[in-house]
Amino acid sequence: MNFDFAYLVPIVAIIGGITYAIFNQYFKSRRRDNEGSPAVREALARSNETNAALLSRLTAMDTRLAAIERTLSEVG
């Protein structure tokens, strides 16, 4: 029984192409669902606002701490 592997190449290529197309569509739809969701956008906007508020508070605390350090170094 002699099997010619030349027939196997197109079959494997067709199966691989179909598998690639299925996975490509699946992941493309998952990306679209996550990026376009209004809930995700709203959560990201709230997170950005919170981070900006925290950054401004930390900057203010850093400024106050620098003033305290300056005063302590002058006294000591």
Biopython code that builds the backbone (N, CA, C, O; Angstrom):
import numpy as np
from Bio.PDB.StructureBuilder import StructureBuilder

atoms = [
    (1, "MET", "N", (0.843, -1.177, 0.000)),
    (1, "MET", "CA", (0.000, 0.000, 0.000)),
    (1, "MET", "C", (0.889, 1.240, 0.000)),
    (1, "MET", "O", (1.589, 1.507, 0.977)),
    (2, "ASN", "N", (0.861, 1.962, -1.047)),
    (2, "ASN", "CA", (1.707, 3.126, -1.216)),
    (2, "ASN", "C", (0.843, 4.380, -1.106)),
    (2, "ASN", "O", (-0.124, 4.549, -1.848)),
    (3, "PHE", "N", (1.217, 5.280, -0.142)),
    (3, "PHE", "CA", (0.449, 6.516, 0.059)),
    (3, "PHE", "C", (1.290, 7.686, -0.402)),
    (3, "PHE", "O", (2.445, 7.823, 0.003)),
    (4, "ASP", "N", (0.735, 8.513, -1.228)),
    (4, "ASP", "CA", (1.450, 9.675, -1.740)),
    (4, "ASP", "C", (1.162, 10.876, -0.830)),
    (4, "ASP", "O", (0.018, 11.316, -0.711)),
    (5, "PHE", "N", (2.209, 11.394, -0.197)),
    (5, "PHE", "CA", (2.046, 12.506, 0.741)),
    (5, "PHE", "C", (1.727, 13.824, 0.033)),
    (5, "PHE", "O", (1.373, 14.798, 0.696)),
    (6, "ALA", "N", (1.840, 13.875, -1.250)),
    (6, "ALA", "CA", (1.504, 15.080, -1.997)),
    (6, "ALA", "C", (0.017, 15.401, -1.887)),
    (6, "ALA", "O", (-0.374, 16.565, -1.980)),
    (7, "TYR", "N", (-0.810, 14.381, -1.690)),
    (7, "TYR", "CA", (-2.248, 14.612, -1.513)),
    (7, "TYR", "C", (-2.550, 15.172, -0.124)),
    (7, "TYR", "O", (-3.575, 15.822, 0.083)),
    (8, "LEU", "N", (-1.666, 14.917, 0.805)),
    (8, "LEU", "CA", (-1.895, 15.349, 2.183)),
    (8, "LEU", "C", (-1.656, 16.856, 2.360)),
    (8, "LEU", "O", (-2.289, 17.477, 3.214)),
    (9, "VAL", "N", (-0.769, 17.445, 1.582)),
    (9, "VAL", "CA", (-0.427, 18.870, 1.725)),
    (9, "VAL", "C", (-1.638, 19.775, 1.512)),
    (9, "VAL", "O", (-1.886, 20.634, 2.359)),
    (10, "PRO", "N", (-2.411, 19.633, 0.424)),
    (10, "PRO", "CA", (-3.573, 20.517, 0.269)),
    (10, "PRO", "C", (-4.639, 20.295, 1.343)),
    (10, "PRO", "O", (-5.308, 21.241, 1.760)),
    (11, "ILE", "N", (-4.794, 19.068, 1.782)),
    (11, "ILE", "CA", (-5.793, 18.783, 2.825)),
    (11, "ILE", "C", (-5.407, 19.486, 4.121)),
    (11, "ILE", "O", (-6.251, 20.109, 4.766)),
    (12, "VAL", "N", (-4.141, 19.391, 4.504)),
    (12, "VAL", "CA", (-3.670, 20.058, 5.720)),
    (12, "VAL", "C", (-3.784, 21.572, 5.564)),
    (12, "VAL", "O", (-4.148, 22.257, 6.520)),
    (13, "ALA", "N", (-3.482, 22.108, 4.385)),
    (13, "ALA", "CA", (-3.588, 23.547, 4.145)),
    (13, "ALA", "C", (-5.028, 24.020, 4.259)),
    (13, "ALA", "O", (-5.281, 25.083, 4.827)),
    (14, "ILE", "N", (-5.966, 23.262, 3.737)),
    (14, "ILE", "CA", (-7.383, 23.641, 3.823)),
    (14, "ILE", "C", (-7.853, 23.608, 5.270)),
    (14, "ILE", "O", (-8.532, 24.529, 5.724)),
    (15, "ILE", "N", (-7.500, 22.565, 5.988)),
    (15, "ILE", "CA", (-7.899, 22.459, 7.400)),
    (15, "ILE", "C", (-7.270, 23.596, 8.212)),
    (15, "ILE", "O", (-7.928, 24.184, 9.069)),
    (16, "GLY", "N", (-6.008, 23.903, 7.944)),
    (16, "GLY", "CA", (-5.341, 25.000, 8.646)),
    (16, "GLY", "C", (-5.971, 26.346, 8.329)),
    (16, "GLY", "O", (-6.125, 27.181, 9.221)),
    (17, "GLY", "N", (-6.337, 26.570, 7.080)),
    (17, "GLY", "CA", (-6.975, 27.824, 6.699)),
    (17, "GLY", "C", (-8.324, 28.012, 7.357)),
    (17, "GLY", "O", (-8.656, 29.107, 7.810)),
    (18, "ILE", "N", (-9.098, 26.948, 7.409)),
    (18, "ILE", "CA", (-10.416, 27.016, 8.062)),
    (18, "ILE", "C", (-10.256, 27.268, 9.554)),
    (18, "ILE", "O", (-10.986, 28.074, 10.130)),
    (19, "THR", "N", (-9.310, 26.585, 10.179)),
    (19, "THR", "CA", (-9.070, 26.774, 11.615)),
    (19, "THR", "C", (-8.620, 28.204, 11.903)),
    (19, "THR", "O", (-9.074, 28.821, 12.866)),
    (20, "TYR", "N", (-7.724, 28.730, 11.061)),
    (20, "TYR", "CA", (-7.257, 30.104, 11.234)),
    (20, "TYR", "C", (-8.419, 31.098, 11.105)),
    (20, "TYR", "O", (-8.524, 32.039, 11.892)),
    (21, "ALA", "N", (-9.274, 30.889, 10.128)),
    (21, "ALA", "CA", (-10.409, 31.797, 9.925)),
    (21, "ALA", "C", (-11.358, 31.778, 11.118)),
    (21, "ALA", "O", (-11.864, 32.821, 11.531)),
    (22, "ILE", "N", (-11.594, 30.604, 11.663)),
    (22, "ILE", "CA", (-12.490, 30.485, 12.831)),
    (22, "ILE", "C", (-11.903, 31.229, 14.030)),
    (22, "ILE", "O", (-12.593, 32.024, 14.668)),
    (23, "PHE", "N", (-10.628, 30.971, 14.334)),
    (23, "PHE", "CA", (-10.004, 31.643, 15.474)),
    (23, "PHE", "C", (-9.895, 33.149, 15.249)),
    (23, "PHE", "O", (-10.072, 33.925, 16.188)),
    (24, "ASN", "N", (-9.610, 33.566, 14.039)),
    (24, "ASN", "CA", (-9.510, 34.986, 13.728)),
    (24, "ASN", "C", (-10.840, 35.693, 13.976)),
    (24, "ASN", "O", (-10.862, 36.760, 14.589)),
    (25, "GLN", "N", (-11.931, 35.127, 13.517)),
    (25, "GLN", "CA", (-13.250, 35.726, 13.746)),
    (25, "GLN", "C", (-13.606, 35.741, 15.225)),
    (25, "GLN", "O", (-14.176, 36.716, 15.716)),
    (26, "TYR", "N", (-13.276, 34.669, 15.938)),
    (26, "TYR", "CA", (-13.580, 34.586, 17.369)),
    (26, "TYR", "C", (-12.865, 35.695, 18.143)),
    (26, "TYR", "O", (-13.490, 36.416, 18.921)),
    (27, "PHE", "N", (-11.558, 35.828, 17.926)),
    (27, "PHE", "CA", (-10.810, 36.836, 18.674)),
    (27, "PHE", "C", (-11.146, 38.254, 18.222)),
    (27, "PHE", "O", (-11.094, 39.181, 19.030)),
    (28, "LYS", "N", (-11.482, 38.438, 16.968)),
    (28, "LYS", "CA", (-11.878, 39.759, 16.490)),
    (28, "LYS", "C", (-13.185, 40.194, 17.152)),
    (28, "LYS", "O", (-13.333, 41.356, 17.530)),
    (29, "SER", "N", (-14.128, 39.267, 17.292)),
    (29, "SER", "CA", (-15.399, 39.621, 17.937)),
    (29, "SER", "C", (-15.201, 39.869, 19.425)),
    (29, "SER", "O", (-15.875, 40.725, 19.997)),
    (30, "ARG", "N", (-14.302, 39.148, 20.057)),
    (30, "ARG", "CA", (-14.029, 39.378, 21.487)),
    (30, "ARG", "C", (-13.419, 40.761, 21.696)),
    (30, "ARG", "O", (-13.776, 41.456, 22.647)),
    (31, "ARG", "N", (-12.499, 41.169, 20.814)),
    (31, "ARG", "CA", (-11.897, 42.495, 20.920)),
    (31, "ARG", "C", (-12.942, 43.575, 20.733)),
    (31, "ARG", "O", (-12.959, 44.557, 21.474)),
    (32, "ARG", "N", (-13.815, 43.405, 19.752)),
    (32, "ARG", "CA", (-14.852, 44.393, 19.470)),
    (32, "ARG", "C", (-15.796, 44.524, 20.654)),
    (32, "ARG", "O", (-16.201, 45.636, 20.992)),
    (33, "ASP", "N", (-16.157, 43.411, 21.294)),
    (33, "ASP", "CA", (-17.066, 43.455, 22.436)),
    (33, "ASP", "C", (-16.445, 44.202, 23.607)),
    (33, "ASP", "O", (-17.127, 44.978, 24.276)),
    (34, "ASN", "N", (-15.169, 43.980, 23.861)),
    (34, "ASN", "CA", (-14.516, 44.620, 25.005)),
    (34, "ASN", "C", (-14.230, 46.085, 24.762)),
    (34, "ASN", "O", (-14.390, 46.898, 25.672)),
    (35, "GLU", "N", (-13.812, 46.445, 23.561)),
    (35, "GLU", "CA", (-13.456, 47.827, 23.290)),
    (35, "GLU", "C", (-14.670, 48.729, 23.168)),
    (35, "GLU", "O", (-14.624, 49.887, 23.582)),
    (36, "GLY", "N", (-15.749, 48.218, 22.609)),
    (36, "GLY", "CA", (-16.902, 49.047, 22.332)),
    (36, "GLY", "C", (-17.899, 49.131, 23.469)),
    (36, "GLY", "O", (-18.894, 49.847, 23.357)),
    (37, "SER", "N", (-17.668, 48.432, 24.543)),
    (37, "SER", "CA", (-18.626, 48.392, 25.634)),
    (37, "SER", "C", (-18.666, 49.732, 26.368)),
    (37, "SER", "O", (-17.630, 50.220, 26.819)),
    (38, "PRO", "N", (-19.850, 50.327, 26.490)),
    (38, "PRO", "CA", (-19.953, 51.597, 27.230)),
    (38, "PRO", "C", (-19.588, 51.441, 28.707)),
    (38, "PRO", "O", (-19.064, 52.374, 29.315)),
    (39, "ALA", "N", (-19.859, 50.276, 29.285)),
    (39, "ALA", "CA", (-19.524, 50.054, 30.691)),
    (39, "ALA", "C", (-18.014, 50.078, 30.898)),
    (39, "ALA", "O", (-17.524, 50.616, 31.891)),
    (40, "VAL", "N", (-17.292, 49.500, 29.965)),
    (40, "VAL", "CA", (-15.829, 49.492, 30.075)),
    (40, "VAL", "C", (-15.291, 50.911, 29.928)),
    (40, "VAL", "O", (-14.402, 51.322, 30.673)),
    (41, "ARG", "N", (-15.825, 51.653, 28.977)),
    (41, "ARG", "CA", (-15.377, 53.043, 28.799)),
    (41, "ARG", "C", (-15.669, 53.884, 30.030)),
    (41, "ARG", "O", (-14.840, 54.694, 30.443)),
    (42, "GLU", "N", (-16.835, 53.698, 30.611)),
    (42, "GLU", "CA", (-17.198, 54.449, 31.817)),
    (42, "GLU", "C", (-16.291, 54.086, 32.985)),
    (42, "GLU", "O", (-15.861, 54.959, 33.739)),
    (43, "ALA", "N", (-16.002, 52.802, 33.130)),
    (43, "ALA", "CA", (-15.118, 52.362, 34.211)),
    (43, "ALA", "C", (-13.711, 52.932, 34.024)),
    (43, "ALA", "O", (-13.080, 53.352, 34.994)),
    (44, "LEU", "N", (-13.222, 52.950, 32.798)),
    (44, "LEU", "CA", (-11.904, 53.521, 32.532)),
    (44, "LEU", "C", (-11.881, 55.025, 32.805)),
    (44, "LEU", "O", (-10.895, 55.541, 33.330)),
    (45, "ALA", "N", (-12.949, 55.724, 32.455)),
    (45, "ALA", "CA", (-13.014, 57.160, 32.714)),
    (45, "ALA", "C", (-13.010, 57.436, 34.220)),
    (45, "ALA", "O", (-12.320, 58.339, 34.693)),
    (46, "ARG", "N", (-13.785, 56.651, 34.960)),
    (46, "ARG", "CA", (-13.804, 56.818, 36.424)),
    (46, "ARG", "C", (-12.443, 56.514, 37.025)),
    (46, "ARG", "O", (-11.992, 57.207, 37.938)),
    (47, "SER", "N", (-11.791, 55.484, 36.516)),
    (47, "SER", "CA", (-10.461, 55.122, 37.013)),
    (47, "SER", "C", (-9.461, 56.235, 36.728)),
    (47, "SER", "O", (-8.629, 56.554, 37.578)),
    (48, "ASN", "N", (-9.536, 56.823, 35.553)),
    (48, "ASN", "CA", (-8.640, 57.934, 35.216)),
    (48, "ASN", "C", (-8.874, 59.131, 36.112)),
    (48, "ASN", "O", (-7.921, 59.779, 36.547)),
    (49, "GLU", "N", (-10.151, 59.437, 36.397)),
    (49, "GLU", "CA", (-10.464, 60.556, 37.289)),
    (49, "GLU", "C", (-9.927, 60.300, 38.692)),
    (49, "GLU", "O", (-9.376, 61.200, 39.325)),
    (50, "THR", "N", (-10.088, 59.080, 39.171)),
    (50, "THR", "CA", (-9.590, 58.727, 40.504)),
    (50, "THR", "C", (-8.076, 58.832, 40.550)),
    (50, "THR", "O", (-7.517, 59.363, 41.510)),
    (51, "ASN", "N", (-7.415, 58.333, 39.527)),
    (51, "ASN", "CA", (-5.950, 58.406, 39.489)),
    (51, "ASN", "C", (-5.471, 59.850, 39.438)),
    (51, "ASN", "O", (-4.474, 60.184, 40.077)),
    (52, "ALA", "N", (-6.151, 60.706, 38.702)),
    (52, "ALA", "CA", (-5.770, 62.118, 38.635)),
    (52, "ALA", "C", (-5.940, 62.787, 39.993)),
    (52, "ALA", "O", (-5.091, 63.579, 40.404)),
    (53, "ALA", "N", (-7.037, 62.474, 40.697)),
    (53, "ALA", "CA", (-7.262, 63.049, 42.025)),
    (53, "ALA", "C", (-6.188, 62.578, 43.007)),
    (53, "ALA", "O", (-5.672, 63.363, 43.802)),
    (54, "LEU", "N", (-5.860, 61.298, 42.940)),
    (54, "LEU", "CA", (-4.815, 60.776, 43.827)),
    (54, "LEU", "C", (-3.465, 61.401, 43.526)),
    (54, "LEU", "O", (-2.698, 61.698, 44.441)),
    (55, "LEU", "N", (-3.175, 61.598, 42.266)),
    (55, "LEU", "CA", (-1.908, 62.219, 41.896)),
    (55, "LEU", "C", (-1.816, 63.647, 42.412)),
    (55, "LEU", "O", (-0.760, 64.064, 42.888)),
    (56, "SER", "N", (-2.895, 64.394, 42.326)),
    (56, "SER", "CA", (-2.859, 65.776, 42.822)),
    (56, "SER", "C", (-2.703, 65.800, 44.340)),
    (56, "SER", "O", (-2.002, 66.660, 44.874)),
    (57, "ARG", "N", (-3.345, 64.870, 45.038)),
    (57, "ARG", "CA", (-3.192, 64.811, 46.502)),
    (57, "ARG", "C", (-1.772, 64.433, 46.882)),
    (57, "ARG", "O", (-1.204, 65.002, 47.814)),
    (58, "LEU", "N", (-1.192, 63.468, 46.163)),
    (58, "LEU", "CA", (0.184, 63.066, 46.458)),
    (58, "LEU", "C", (1.170, 64.195, 46.170)),
    (58, "LEU", "O", (2.152, 64.360, 46.893)),
    (59, "THR", "N", (0.919, 64.958, 45.138)),
    (59, "THR", "CA", (1.776, 66.099, 44.822)),
    (59, "THR", "C", (1.699, 67.142, 45.926)),
    (59, "THR", "O", (2.716, 67.706, 46.329)),
    (60, "ALA", "N", (0.486, 67.397, 46.414)),
    (60, "ALA", "CA", (0.319, 68.359, 47.513)),
    (60, "ALA", "C", (1.027, 67.864, 48.773)),
    (60, "ALA", "O", (1.668, 68.650, 49.471)),
    (61, "MET", "N", (0.917, 66.582, 49.067)),
    (61, "MET", "CA", (1.589, 66.026, 50.240)),
    (61, "MET", "C", (3.104, 66.109, 50.088)),
    (61, "MET", "O", (3.813, 66.375, 51.059)),
    (62, "ASP", "N", (3.599, 65.885, 48.883)),
    (62, "ASP", "CA", (5.037, 65.976, 48.643)),
    (62, "ASP", "C", (5.536, 67.395, 48.862)),
    (62, "ASP", "O", (6.611, 67.601, 49.426)),
    (63, "THR", "N", (4.761, 68.367, 48.419)),
    (63, "THR", "CA", (5.135, 69.769, 48.617)),
    (63, "THR", "C", (5.165, 70.114, 50.104)),
    (63, "THR", "O", (6.097, 70.765, 50.577)),
    (64, "ARG", "N", (4.147, 69.676, 50.835)),
    (64, "ARG", "CA", (4.106, 69.945, 52.283)),
    (64, "ARG", "C", (5.256, 69.249, 53.002)),
    (64, "ARG", "O", (5.850, 69.820, 53.917)),
    (65, "LEU", "N", (5.576, 68.023, 52.598)),
    (65, "LEU", "CA", (6.672, 67.293, 53.223)),
    (65, "LEU", "C", (8.012, 67.978, 52.960)),
    (65, "LEU", "O", (8.871, 68.022, 53.840)),
    (66, "ALA", "N", (8.190, 68.505, 51.763)),
    (66, "ALA", "CA", (9.424, 69.228, 51.458)),
    (66, "ALA", "C", (9.555, 70.464, 52.340)),
    (66, "ALA", "O", (10.649, 70.783, 52.805)),
    (67, "ALA", "N", (8.443, 71.162, 52.572)),
    (67, "ALA", "CA", (8.471, 72.344, 53.444)),
    (67, "ALA", "C", (8.820, 71.951, 54.875)),
    (67, "ALA", "O", (9.583, 72.646, 55.546)),
    (68, "ILE", "N", (8.265, 70.841, 55.337)),
    (68, "ILE", "CA", (8.559, 70.368, 56.697)),
    (68, "ILE", "C", (10.028, 69.977, 56.809)),
    (68, "ILE", "O", (10.679, 70.294, 57.805)),
    (69, "GLU", "N", (10.553, 69.294, 55.803)),
    (69, "GLU", "CA", (11.964, 68.902, 55.820)),
    (69, "GLU", "C", (12.874, 70.127, 55.839)),
    (69, "GLU", "O", (13.881, 70.151, 56.547)),
    (70, "ARG", "N", (12.515, 71.136, 55.062)),
    (70, "ARG", "CA", (13.300, 72.365, 55.035)),
    (70, "ARG", "C", (13.310, 73.015, 56.414)),
    (70, "ARG", "O", (14.356, 73.454, 56.890)),
    (71, "THR", "N", (12.147, 73.074, 57.052)),
    (71, "THR", "CA", (12.047, 73.681, 58.378)),
    (71, "THR", "C", (12.866, 72.903, 59.392)),
    (71, "THR", "O", (13.560, 73.496, 60.219)),
    (72, "LEU", "N", (12.793, 71.590, 59.336)),
    (72, "LEU", "CA", (13.550, 70.762, 60.287)),
    (72, "LEU", "C", (15.057, 70.880, 60.070)),
    (72, "LEU", "O", (15.826, 70.853, 61.030)),
    (73, "SER", "N", (15.473, 71.008, 58.834)),
    (73, "SER", "CA", (16.902, 71.142, 58.599)),
    (73, "SER", "C", (17.417, 72.517, 59.043)),
    (73, "SER", "O", (18.572, 72.651, 59.445)),
    (74, "GLU", "N", (16.563, 73.523, 58.969)),
    (74, "GLU", "CA", (16.943, 74.863, 59.455)),
    (74, "GLU", "C", (17.032, 74.890, 60.966)),
    (74, "GLU", "O", (17.923, 75.532, 61.523)),
    (75, "VAL", "N", (16.108, 74.192, 61.646)),
    (75, "VAL", "CA", (16.090, 74.161, 63.101)),
    (75, "VAL", "C", (17.250, 73.324, 63.622)),
    (75, "VAL", "O", (17.907, 73.696, 64.594)),
    (76, "GLY", "N", (17.495, 72.199, 62.975)),
    (76, "GLY", "CA", (18.514, 71.256, 63.474)),
    (76, "GLY", "C", (19.838, 71.564, 63.007)),
    (76, "GLY", "O", (20.791, 70.862, 63.344)),
]
sb = StructureBuilder()
sb.init_structure("model")
sb.init_model(0)
sb.init_chain("A")
sb.init_seg("    ")
for serial, (resi, resn, name, xyz) in enumerate(atoms, 1):
    if name == "N":
        sb.init_residue(resn, " ", resi, " ")
    sb.init_atom(name, np.array(xyz, "f"), 0.0, 1.0, " ", f" {name:<3s}", serial, name[0])
structure = sb.get_structure()
